[in-house]
Amino acid sequence: MSIRLYNTLSRQKEVFVPGDPQRVTMYVCGPTVYNYVHIGNARPVVVFDVLYRLLSRYFPQVVYARNITDVDDKINAAAAANGEPIRILAERYAAAYRADMAQLNALAPTIEPWATEHIPQMIALIERLIERGHAYAAEGHVLFHVPSMSDYGKLSGRNRDDMIAGARVEVAPYKRDPADFVLWKPSTAAQPGWDSPWGFGRPGWHIECTAMINTHLGPSIDIHGGGQDLIFPHHENEIAQGEGANGKEGGQYCRYWLHNGYVTVDGEKMSKSLGNFRTVRDLLQHYPGEVIRYALLAGHYRKPLDFSLAALDQARAALDRLYGSLPPTDNALPPARADALEAALADDLNTPLALACLHETASALRKSTDPDEQSRLLATLRDGADLLGLLQQPPAIWRQQGGMGDAQATGPTTETIEKLIAARQAARAARDFARADALRQELVALGIGIEDSATGTTWHRLHAEAMA
């Protein structure tokens, strides 16, 4: 089975063919660590985590780099306001970011480069750009000269006027062209900075990723991912820097560009002024990470995704059904592959279809009465769930917690629930079905749902919308 991905550069789906089948390289733009990340930052993490899992099945080595941007004007301002060095602030929020993403079942990247640890590489890259006629120094700045790259704009497809307007370029007398962008800029004594051939200063945003890619992955990589908002100017400028510095001998900077769509909240763009700014950390106080992950996978990654509490509640109910299909423990399972689900992911990460395949398998498992078929279906369900990063908890823990929420704190104890279930089972064995139905209704009234299957009775905590 081949993997097909939509390449922003070619504007079409292409069969994925890596430059080196023995070593696939993927770089995803990571966070700027000056605060807790919002739900929009989490979407590329989850999307490219699924791609990482898929690629790892097809190729012997996948080198996945996701950077930390730890020098930026917002970081500088936040650190100054706190009276602390930028590194201390960055390390605090980078640790929070890792912890939050781990709650979403995101695997750690192979490499996590930090921008400030690559200043010498950035300086060397800028020097090469100057030598090759693609950059120039002016008044303590170094700028990339956009007209020096004849194919500049090939990723975004924007014309020159749109590019200048879209980049919100700074009008400065030292620029040779309005579209030229900063590679290095001067720092005051109060600002973070490093010595360079052009004076004490700090790097521009775009040069950071190019330097980290060249250092850890090489001059030409297979996949570069990020949010749709990064296509221009960030990724467009990365191409110019990478191909400008490395020349034809360096090859194509990146062969496949993948971008996820925007995240809105309740149909509107996230904004602190609108009160709909959702950080992952805040959401994790009310929903388990797996619920957030499911909600992020419910839409195709290239499409806009409207994120709402209703969507989270739907995701939690869907996971309740999936976990409800699992036996309390997994015995030795036969080897199985979720072929239909994997095929959906291999077609440009069609996660909505993959989730449908997962539910179809779970439904078949619930209905099956044949032990051999049950084992095969369970193995298939587990395989597909692993590809999606779902069903990672012991089912008993999920059921008892009801996907976390507040139900556990206010609902009946596990001991009470199990006594009622045992009484219902005794009533059924005695063929006292009226009593058994009454006990089921009593459990529902307490916020407990139950499911009977050939392997026994399982239970989970219901949520308000399921009990209404």
ZASEMAR-576713 format. One record per residue (C-alpha): residue number from 1; chain; x, y, z. Coordinates in steps of 0.05 Angstrom, whole numbers, plus 5000, padded with zeros to 4 digits. Layout:
BEGIN
[site NUM, A, [X, Y, Z]]
...
# end
This chain:
BEGIN
[site 1, A, [5000, 5000, 5000]]
[site 2, A, [5028, 5068, 4981]]
[site 3, A, [5018, 5132, 5021]]
[site 4, A, [4988, 5191, 4984]]
[site 5, A, [4994, 5261, 5013]]
[site 6, A, [4968, 5329, 4990]]
[site 7, A, [5029, 5371, 4974]]
[site 8, A, [5016, 5446, 4983]]
[site 9, A, [5074, 5459, 4935]]
[site 10, A, [5042, 5421, 4876]]
[site 11, A, [4970, 5431, 4900]]
[site 12, A, [4952, 5358, 4890]]
[site 13, A, [4957, 5290, 4922]]
[site 14, A, [5022, 5254, 4908]]
[site 15, A, [5048, 5185, 4924]]
[site 16, A, [5099, 5194, 4979]]
[site 17, A, [5168, 5174, 4956]]
[site 18, A, [5223, 5193, 5005]]
[site 19, A, [5292, 5215, 4983]]
[site 20, A, [5322, 5158, 5024]]
[site 21, A, [5273, 5100, 5039]]
[site 22, A, [5319, 5080, 5097]]
[site 23, A, [5314, 5148, 5131]]
[site 24, A, [5251, 5190, 5124]]
[site 25, A, [5258, 5261, 5149]]
[site 26, A, [5200, 5303, 5176]]
[site 27, A, [5201, 5372, 5208]]
[site 28, A, [5141, 5405, 5241]]
[site 29, A, [5142, 5476, 5267]]
[site 30, A, [5135, 5475, 5342]]
[site 31, A, [5112, 5526, 5393]]
[site 32, A, [5138, 5594, 5413]]
[site 33, A, [5143, 5581, 5487]]
[site 34, A, [5120, 5643, 5525]]
[site 35, A, [5053, 5617, 5551]]
[site 36, A, [5009, 5555, 5552]]
[site 37, A, [4991, 5532, 5482]]
[site 38, A, [4921, 5538, 5455]]
[site 39, A, [4880, 5486, 5420]]
[site 40, A, [4901, 5511, 5352]]
[site 41, A, [4973, 5495, 5370]]
[site 42, A, [4952, 5425, 5388]]
[site 43, A, [4921, 5408, 5321]]
[site 44, A, [4987, 5401, 5282]]
[site 45, A, [5017, 5361, 5339]]
[site 46, A, [4961, 5310, 5336]]
[site 47, A, [4957, 5309, 5259]]
[site 48, A, [5031, 5298, 5249]]
[site 49, A, [5034, 5248, 5306]]
[site 50, A, [4986, 5205, 5265]]
[site 51, A, [5030, 5214, 5204]]
[site 52, A, [5091, 5196, 5244]]
[site 53, A, [5057, 5132, 5269]]
[site 54, A, [5037, 5114, 5197]]
[site 55, A, [5105, 5128, 5167]]
[site 56, A, [5138, 5086, 5221]]
[site 57, A, [5100, 5025, 5194]]
[site 58, A, [5126, 5034, 5124]]
[site 59, A, [5198, 5056, 5134]]
[site 60, A, [5254, 5030, 5179]]
[site 61, A, [5273, 5099, 5206]]
[site 62, A, [5232, 5162, 5211]]
[site 63, A, [5269, 5222, 5239]]
[site 64, A, [5216, 5270, 5265]]
[site 65, A, [5240, 5339, 5288]]
[site 66, A, [5194, 5389, 5322]]
[site 67, A, [5229, 5452, 5345]]
[site 68, A, [5222, 5498, 5404]]
[site 69, A, [5224, 5573, 5388]]
[site 70, A, [5255, 5604, 5450]]
[site 71, A, [5276, 5672, 5423]]
[site 72, A, [5221, 5718, 5400]]
[site 73, A, [5194, 5788, 5415]]
[site 74, A, [5135, 5758, 5454]]
[site 75, A, [5183, 5715, 5495]]
[site 76, A, [5228, 5775, 5508]]
[site 77, A, [5168, 5817, 5531]]
[site 78, A, [5141, 5762, 5577]]
[site 79, A, [5209, 5748, 5608]]
[site 80, A, [5222, 5822, 5619]]
[site 81, A, [5154, 5830, 5652]]
[site 82, A, [5171, 5772, 5699]]
[site 83, A, [5242, 5796, 5711]]
[site 84, A, [5273, 5731, 5689]]
[site 85, A, [5319, 5706, 5633]]
[site 86, A, [5285, 5682, 5570]]
[site 87, A, [5313, 5612, 5580]]
[site 88, A, [5279, 5604, 5647]]
[site 89, A, [5212, 5625, 5619]]
[site 90, A, [5221, 5583, 5557]]
[site 91, A, [5240, 5521, 5596]]
[site 92, A, [5179, 5528, 5641]]
[site 93, A, [5130, 5533, 5583]]
[site 94, A, [5166, 5481, 5541]]
[site 95, A, [5158, 5432, 5599]]
[site 96, A, [5084, 5450, 5603]]
[site 97, A, [5078, 5440, 5528]]
[site 98, A, [5109, 5371, 5530]]
[site 99, A, [5065, 5351, 5588]]
[site 100, A, [5002, 5375, 5554]]
[site 101, A, [5019, 5341, 5488]]
[site 102, A, [5034, 5276, 5524]]
[site 103, A, [4964, 5280, 5553]]
[site 104, A, [4939, 5281, 5481]]
[site 105, A, [4976, 5215, 5470]]
[site 106, A, [5026, 5249, 5424]]
[site 107, A, [5092, 5212, 5417]]
[site 108, A, [5155, 5251, 5431]]
[site 109, A, [5191, 5273, 5368]]
[site 110, A, [5258, 5242, 5351]]
[site 111, A, [5292, 5310, 5358]]
[site 112, A, [5270, 5373, 5394]]
[site 113, A, [5319, 5428, 5372]]
[site 114, A, [5318, 5495, 5409]]
[site 115, A, [5330, 5557, 5368]]
[site 116, A, [5379, 5590, 5416]]
[site 117, A, [5423, 5528, 5414]]
[site 118, A, [5435, 5539, 5339]]
[site 119, A, [5458, 5612, 5336]]
[site 120, A, [5526, 5593, 5305]]
[site 121, A, [5491, 5553, 5251]]
[site 122, A, [5444, 5611, 5236]]
[site 123, A, [5503, 5659, 5230]]
[site 124, A, [5539, 5611, 5182]]
[site 125, A, [5475, 5603, 5141]]
[site 126, A, [5467, 5678, 5136]]
[site 127, A, [5540, 5685, 5114]]
[site 128, A, [5528, 5635, 5058]]
[site 129, A, [5467, 5674, 5035]]
[site 130, A, [5508, 5738, 5032]]
[site 131, A, [5564, 5703, 4994]]
[site 132, A, [5514, 5676, 4943]]
[site 133, A, [5483, 5744, 4932]]
[site 134, A, [5417, 5729, 4966]]
[site 135, A, [5426, 5773, 5028]]
[site 136, A, [5458, 5838, 5048]]
[site 137, A, [5477, 5875, 5112]]
[site 138, A, [5448, 5944, 5126]]
[site 139, A, [5450, 5985, 5190]]
[site 140, A, [5461, 5927, 5237]]
[site 141, A, [5409, 5884, 5201]]
[site 142, A, [5418, 5829, 5150]]
[site 143, A, [5361, 5821, 5101]]
[site 144, A, [5343, 5768, 5050]]
[site 145, A, [5336, 5800, 4981]]
[site 146, A, [5272, 5770, 4954]]
[site 147, A, [5283, 5790, 4880]]
[site 148, A, [5346, 5747, 4880]]
[site 149, A, [5302, 5685, 4879]]
[site 150, A, [5264, 5682, 4813]]
[site 151, A, [5215, 5629, 4838]]
[site 152, A, [5199, 5662, 4905]]
[site 153, A, [5125, 5653, 4918]]
[site 154, A, [5120, 5582, 4890]]
[site 155, A, [5092, 5553, 4955]]
[site 156, A, [5038, 5604, 4969]]
[site 157, A, [5023, 5622, 4897]]
[site 158, A, [5016, 5695, 4915]]
[site 159, A, [5034, 5752, 4869]]
[site 160, A, [5083, 5805, 4890]]
[site 161, A, [5033, 5856, 4915]]
[site 162, A, [4996, 5803, 4956]]
[site 163, A, [5061, 5778, 4985]]
[site 164, A, [5082, 5847, 5009]]
[site 165, A, [5013, 5861, 5039]]
[site 166, A, [5008, 5791, 5070]]
[site 167, A, [5076, 5796, 5102]]
[site 168, A, [5059, 5863, 5134]]
[site 169, A, [5129, 5883, 5117]]
[site 170, A, [5164, 5937, 5155]]
[site 171, A, [5178, 5998, 5112]]
[site 172, A, [5251, 6015, 5126]]
[site 173, A, [5299, 6059, 5088]]
[site 174, A, [5355, 6006, 5091]]
[site 175, A, [5314, 5956, 5050]]
[site 176, A, [5332, 5947, 4977]]
[site 177, A, [5263, 5920, 4963]]
[site 178, A, [5198, 5925, 5004]]
[site 179, A, [5191, 5849, 5005]]
[site 180, A, [5260, 5836, 5035]]
[site 181, A, [5256, 5803, 5103]]
[site 182, A, [5300, 5803, 5164]]
[site 183, A, [5352, 5748, 5177]]
[site 184, A, [5388, 5784, 5234]]
[site 185, A, [5370, 5846, 5273]]
[site 186, A, [5405, 5887, 5326]]
[site 187, A, [5391, 5880, 5400]]
[site 188, A, [5396, 5932, 5454]]
[site 189, A, [5435, 5918, 5517]]
[site 190, A, [5369, 5902, 5551]]
[site 191, A, [5348, 5852, 5498]]
[site 192, A, [5373, 5780, 5488]]
[site 193, A, [5428, 5779, 5436]]
[site 194, A, [5491, 5746, 5410]]
[site 195, A, [5555, 5772, 5379]]
[site 196, A, [5557, 5766, 5303]]
[site 197, A, [5595, 5795, 5244]]
[site 198, A, [5540, 5848, 5240]]
[site 199, A, [5541, 5867, 5313]]
[site 200, A, [5504, 5846, 5376]]
[site 201, A, [5436, 5821, 5355]]
[site 202, A, [5388, 5763, 5348]]
[site 203, A, [5360, 5722, 5291]]
[site 204, A, [5297, 5734, 5251]]
[site 205, A, [5242, 5682, 5259]]
[site 206, A, [5248, 5648, 5191]]
[site 207, A, [5323, 5634, 5193]]
[site 208, A, [5315, 5593, 5256]]
[site 209, A, [5277, 5535, 5225]]
[site 210, A, [5322, 5532, 5164]]
[site 211, A, [5384, 5528, 5207]]
[site 212, A, [5355, 5473, 5251]]
[site 213, A, [5332, 5433, 5191]]
[site 214, A, [5400, 5437, 5158]]
[site 215, A, [5435, 5418, 5222]]
[site 216, A, [5394, 5357, 5241]]
[site 217, A, [5360, 5332, 5177]]
[site 218, A, [5402, 5358, 5120]]
[site 219, A, [5395, 5408, 5063]]
[site 220, A, [5337, 5370, 5033]]
[site 221, A, [5281, 5338, 5073]]
[site 222, A, [5220, 5296, 5057]]
[site 223, A, [5163, 5328, 5095]]
[site 224, A, [5152, 5396, 5127]]
[site 225, A, [5089, 5406, 5166]]
[site 226, A, [5053, 5461, 5203]]
[site 227, A, [4990, 5503, 5206]]
[site 228, A, [4960, 5536, 5145]]
[site 229, A, [4978, 5604, 5173]]
[site 230, A, [5052, 5587, 5164]]
[site 231, A, [5050, 5578, 5089]]
[site 232, A, [5064, 5652, 5079]]
[site 233, A, [5110, 5683, 5098]]
[site 234, A, [5145, 5632, 5143]]
[site 235, A, [5150, 5571, 5099]]
[site 236, A, [5157, 5611, 5035]]
[site 237, A, [5217, 5645, 5067]]
[site 238, A, [5245, 5579, 5091]]
[site 239, A, [5247, 5554, 5020]]
[site 240, A, [5283, 5617, 4996]]
[site 241, A, [5334, 5612, 5052]]
[site 242, A, [5347, 5537, 5044]]
[site 243, A, [5352, 5535, 4969]]
[site 244, A, [5387, 5602, 4966]]
[site 245, A, [5442, 5581, 5015]]
[site 246, A, [5451, 5509, 4990]]
[site 247, A, [5444, 5521, 4916]]
[site 248, A, [5427, 5468, 4865]]
[site 249, A, [5475, 5420, 4897]]
[site 250, A, [5433, 5422, 4960]]
[site 251, A, [5372, 5397, 4923]]
[site 252, A, [5299, 5415, 4936]]
[site 253, A, [5291, 5444, 5006]]
[site 254, A, [5229, 5401, 5020]]
[site 255, A, [5193, 5352, 4975]]
[site 256, A, [5125, 5349, 5010]]
[site 257, A, [5092, 5408, 5046]]
[site 258, A, [5033, 5391, 5090]]
[site 259, A, [4989, 5442, 5124]]
[site 260, A, [4930, 5433, 5171]]
[site 261, A, [4870, 5479, 5170]]
[site 262, A, [4851, 5532, 5220]]
[site 263, A, [4816, 5518, 5285]]
[site 264, A, [4756, 5561, 5304]]
[site 265, A, [4718, 5559, 5370]]
[site 266, A, [4642, 5558, 5366]]
[site 267, A, [4646, 5583, 5295]]
[site 268, A, [4691, 5643, 5310]]
[site 269, A, [4765, 5656, 5307]]
[site 270, A, [4798, 5647, 5375]]
[site 271, A, [4808, 5713, 5411]]
[site 272, A, [4820, 5733, 5483]]
[site 273, A, [4773, 5792, 5473]]
[site 274, A, [4717, 5745, 5453]]
[site 275, A, [4729, 5701, 5513]]
[site 276, A, [4736, 5638, 5470]]
[site 277, A, [4811, 5629, 5476]]
[site 278, A, [4820, 5556, 5496]]
[site 279, A, [4886, 5532, 5523]]
[site 280, A, [4900, 5458, 5524]]
[site 281, A, [4918, 5463, 5597]]
[site 282, A, [4849, 5492, 5615]]
[site 283, A, [4813, 5440, 5574]]
[site 284, A, [4851, 5384, 5608]]
[site 285, A, [4819, 5405, 5674]]
[site 286, A, [4752, 5383, 5647]]
[site 287, A, [4766, 5331, 5593]]
[site 288, A, [4818, 5276, 5587]]
[site 289, A, [4870, 5287, 5533]]
[site 290, A, [4844, 5228, 5493]]
[site 291, A, [4777, 5264, 5485]]
[site 292, A, [4813, 5326, 5459]]
[site 293, A, [4853, 5284, 5412]]
[site 294, A, [4791, 5249, 5385]]
[site 295, A, [4757, 5316, 5373]]
[site 296, A, [4819, 5341, 5335]]
[site 297, A, [4818, 5279, 5291]]
[site 298, A, [4743, 5282, 5277]]
[site 299, A, [4754, 5329, 5218]]
[site 300, A, [4801, 5322, 5159]]
[site 301, A, [4866, 5356, 5175]]
[site 302, A, [4865, 5402, 5114]]
[site 303, A, [4795, 5428, 5129]]
[site 304, A, [4777, 5482, 5180]]
[site 305, A, [4757, 5451, 5247]]
[site 306, A, [4705, 5483, 5292]]
[site 307, A, [4723, 5465, 5363]]
[site 308, A, [4669, 5469, 5416]]
[site 309, A, [4649, 5439, 5482]]
[site 310, A, [4594, 5402, 5445]]
[site 311, A, [4646, 5371, 5399]]
[site 312, A, [4685, 5349, 5461]]
[site 313, A, [4623, 5318, 5492]]
[site 314, A, [4610, 5281, 5427]]
[site 315, A, [4682, 5256, 5426]]
[site 316, A, [4676, 5232, 5497]]
[site 317, A, [4612, 5194, 5481]]
[site 318, A, [4646, 5163, 5420]]
[site 319, A, [4704, 5140, 5463]]
[site 320, A, [4656, 5112, 5514]]
[site 321, A, [4627, 5068, 5459]]
[site 322, A, [4696, 5046, 5436]]
[site 323, A, [4721, 5031, 5506]]
[site 324, A, [4655, 4996, 5520]]
[site 325, A, [4672, 4946, 5465]]
[site 326, A, [4736, 4923, 5500]]
[site 327, A, [4739, 4866, 5549]]
[site 328, A, [4767, 4882, 5619]]
[site 329, A, [4835, 4852, 5598]]
[site 330, A, [4866, 4832, 5532]]
[site 331, A, [4890, 4761, 5528]]
[site 332, A, [4941, 4739, 5477]]
[site 333, A, [4916, 4766, 5411]]
[site 334, A, [4930, 4740, 5341]]
[site 335, A, [4969, 4784, 5294]]
[site 336, A, [4922, 4830, 5257]]
[site 337, A, [4924, 4893, 5216]]
[site 338, A, [4869, 4944, 5210]]
[site 339, A, [4874, 4946, 5134]]
[site 340, A, [4813, 4990, 5120]]
[site 341, A, [4833, 5040, 5173]]
[site 342, A, [4905, 5041, 5150]]
[site 343, A, [4882, 5051, 5078]]
[site 344, A, [4841, 5112, 5101]]
[site 345, A, [4903, 5142, 5134]]
[site 346, A, [4946, 5126, 5074]]
[site 347, A, [4899, 5168, 5032]]
[site 348, A, [4921, 5236, 5057]]
[site 349, A, [4907, 5222, 5130]]
[site 350, A, [4832, 5213, 5124]]
[site 351, A, [4820, 5209, 5199]]
[site 352, A, [4744, 5216, 5196]]
[site 353, A, [4741, 5153, 5153]]
[site 354, A, [4792, 5120, 5198]]
[site 355, A, [4749, 5134, 5259]]
[site 356, A, [4689, 5106, 5223]]
[site 357, A, [4729, 5042, 5209]]
[site 358, A, [4747, 5039, 5282]]
[site 359, A, [4675, 5043, 5303]]
[site 360, A, [4654, 4991, 5251]]
[site 361, A, [4704, 4942, 5280]]
[site 362, A, [4681, 4958, 5351]]
[site 363, A, [4609, 4946, 5331]]
[site 364, A, [4625, 4879, 5300]]
[site 365, A, [4663, 4860, 5363]]
[site 366, A, [4604, 4876, 5407]]
[site 367, A, [4558, 4833, 5364]]
[site 368, A, [4604, 4774, 5356]]
[site 369, A, [4593, 4710, 5397]]
[site 370, A, [4650, 4670, 5366]]
[site 371, A, [4713, 4671, 5410]]
[site 372, A, [4761, 4665, 5351]]
[site 373, A, [4726, 4721, 5314]]
[site 374, A, [4725, 4763, 5377]]
[site 375, A, [4800, 4755, 5385]]
[site 376, A, [4812, 4775, 5312]]
[site 377, A, [4766, 4835, 5316]]
[site 378, A, [4797, 4857, 5382]]
[site 379, A, [4867, 4852, 5352]]
[site 380, A, [4844, 4892, 5291]]
[site 381, A, [4812, 4945, 5337]]
[site 382, A, [4875, 4951, 5378]]
[site 383, A, [4918, 4957, 5315]]
[site 384, A, [4876, 5013, 5286]]
[site 385, A, [4870, 5049, 5353]]
[site 386, A, [4946, 5048, 5360]]
[site 387, A, [4953, 5082, 5292]]
[site 388, A, [4905, 5137, 5315]]
[site 389, A, [4935, 5142, 5384]]
[site 390, A, [4869, 5122, 5417]]
[site 391, A, [4846, 5070, 5468]]
[site 392, A, [4911, 5077, 5505]]
[site 393, A, [4883, 5068, 5575]]
[site 394, A, [4862, 5004, 5609]]
[site 395, A, [4787, 4999, 5593]]
[site 396, A, [4768, 4990, 5667]]
[site 397, A, [4801, 5057, 5684]]
[site 398, A, [4765, 5092, 5628]]
[site 399, A, [4697, 5063, 5646]]
[site 400, A, [4703, 5078, 5719]]
[site 401, A, [4725, 5149, 5706]]
[site 402, A, [4675, 5161, 5651]]
[site 403, A, [4727, 5198, 5611]]
[site 404, A, [4742, 5238, 5674]]
[site 405, A, [4694, 5296, 5679]]
[site 406, A, [4660, 5312, 5745]]
[site 407, A, [4615, 5251, 5746]]
[site 408, A, [4664, 5209, 5787]]
[site 409, A, [4667, 5260, 5843]]
[site 410, A, [4592, 5263, 5852]]
[site 411, A, [4569, 5195, 5828]]
[site 412, A, [4564, 5128, 5863]]
[site 413, A, [4626, 5090, 5886]]
[site 414, A, [4654, 5032, 5846]]
[site 415, A, [4633, 4985, 5902]]
[site 416, A, [4561, 5009, 5898]]
[site 417, A, [4559, 5002, 5823]]
[site 418, A, [4588, 4932, 5823]]
[site 419, A, [4538, 4910, 5877]]
[site 420, A, [4480, 4934, 5835]]
[site 421, A, [4508, 4900, 5773]]
[site 422, A, [4517, 4835, 5812]]
[site 423, A, [4445, 4840, 5836]]
[site 424, A, [4421, 4851, 5765]]
[site 425, A, [4461, 4791, 5740]]
[site 426, A, [4429, 4749, 5795]]
[site 427, A, [4360, 4773, 5775]]
[site 428, A, [4373, 4755, 5702]]
[site 429, A, [4399, 4687, 5722]]
[site 430, A, [4334, 4677, 5761]]
[site 431, A, [4296, 4701, 5699]]
[site 432, A, [4267, 4758, 5741]]
[site 433, A, [4272, 4806, 5682]]
[site 434, A, [4228, 4859, 5714]]
[site 435, A, [4277, 4864, 5772]]
[site 436, A, [4336, 4864, 5724]]
[site 437, A, [4305, 4922, 5684]]
[site 438, A, [4291, 4961, 5748]]
[site 439, A, [4363, 4953, 5769]]
[site 440, A, [4387, 4977, 5701]]
[site 441, A, [4342, 5039, 5708]]
[site 442, A, [4369, 5051, 5778]]
[site 443, A, [4440, 5049, 5750]]
[site 444, A, [4422, 5098, 5695]]
[site 445, A, [4390, 5144, 5746]]
[site 446, A, [4457, 5143, 5783]]
[site 447, A, [4493, 5161, 5719]]
[site 448, A, [4518, 5092, 5702]]
[site 449, A, [4510, 5059, 5634]]
[site 450, A, [4519, 4984, 5624]]
[site 451, A, [4531, 4939, 5564]]
[site 452, A, [4520, 4865, 5561]]
[site 453, A, [4563, 4822, 5514]]
[site 454, A, [4585, 4751, 5506]]
[site 455, A, [4645, 4766, 5551]]
[site 456, A, [4603, 4795, 5608]]
[site 457, A, [4575, 4861, 5631]]
[site 458, A, [4616, 4925, 5629]]
[site 459, A, [4598, 4994, 5656]]
[site 460, A, [4616, 5067, 5646]]
[site 461, A, [4596, 5133, 5675]]
[site 462, A, [4546, 5172, 5634]]
[site 463, A, [4549, 5247, 5623]]
[site 464, A, [4492, 5297, 5630]]
[site 465, A, [4475, 5297, 5556]]
[site 466, A, [4472, 5220, 5554]]
[site 467, A, [4425, 5219, 5615]]
[site 468, A, [4376, 5272, 5590]]
# end
